[in-house]
Amino acid sequence: MTNTKKHVYNFSAGPSKLPDEVLQEISEELTDYKGNGYSIIEISHRSPMFEEVLAQAEHDVRTLMDIPDDYAVLFTHGGASLNFSMAPLNFSVNGKAAYVDTGVWSDKAFAEAGKFTKPVVVASSKETGYDHIPQLDTQAIDREGYDFLHITTNNTIFGTQFRDIPNLQTPLIADASSDIMGRWLDVSRFGMIYAGLQKNLGPAGMGLVIVRKDLMQRAPDSIPKLLNYNTYQEYDSMFNTPNTFAIYAMGKVMKWLIKQGGVRKVEETNRFKSALIYEVLDDSDFYSTKVKTDSRSIMNVVFHLPSQELTTQFLTEATNHNLLFLRGHKIAGGIRASLYNALGIDAAKHLADFMRNFENKAKSS
Ligand code: PMP
């Protein structure tokens, strides 16, 4: 990177902005790791040097999320999505699992589970266009003896987020791809948390899995080795060659996050950033959001303008102001501002100002 790099505000939903300091550090040492004359991505994953990178990344994940010792921390292949298959493959002893349907990603997890177990939707907000997090009858779920309850903690496309994590006896499995380490999660409340790295954690392509060790014992030996969480545990996530670059870069992001003051601290900042945008929406009769107030995401703010024409104009003018990648997912339409950890408060302020100006201009023309 040079000083002439264009200054932009990157609101991409994923892969997403990485901290500038992290990219700088990576670019400085990528061709020559610690003065050894080679890159970290040019050496064996079994070399002591890479083993140290991986061990340090795991250590920092444990520190940042205060992970109890009875949980394993694993780097799995196939991003978040392979865990849609792995979770039911590994944990279905009774042959039925409960799913909360909060949109596209939870639906994909549900569909995949149907290949390995009998998934049951126990709550859904589908009828109202996924505009809220539905209430759960946790006692009824516990009575049914499901192998686990699956939730998506933050719904990247619709902009909803579980404010309270369900409290129940049934093991809770959470896809936290778009809010992991962007908000505090009490790991001891979960059977497993999984996430793709590419939003708050690092580059795309791998999954981070935090799983209670006793649950892993459920996995039948018959399942493919690379789809068995025990393999990842037994071989320190290196049964075969992992994406060494992603793990290395993630390690840098973990160090950056520690420097920011940890997860609780960045959560505060994320709340502040999202409040700046929600404030504009609440003050406005021009912008609207379908998301119910108690389900608003602090990571992805999804909103709409009065017409498609104005939406297109908004996106063009935003790009001219270096406010990038704000187009909503095609299923939800409108605008989506993803406010992951690496995006500073200044970005949210600029967007809020831009929104106010755009509204005033549109009304006066
Ligand atoms: N779950 C959620 C909530 C997501 O937002 C995404 C990616 N946008 C995924 C799963 C899929 O992640 P991956 O591409 O790493 O499989």
Residues whose N, C-alpha, C, O or C-beta is under 5 A from the ligand:
A	BS01	PMP	G14 G78 G79 A80 S81 W105 N154 T156 D175 S177 S178 G196
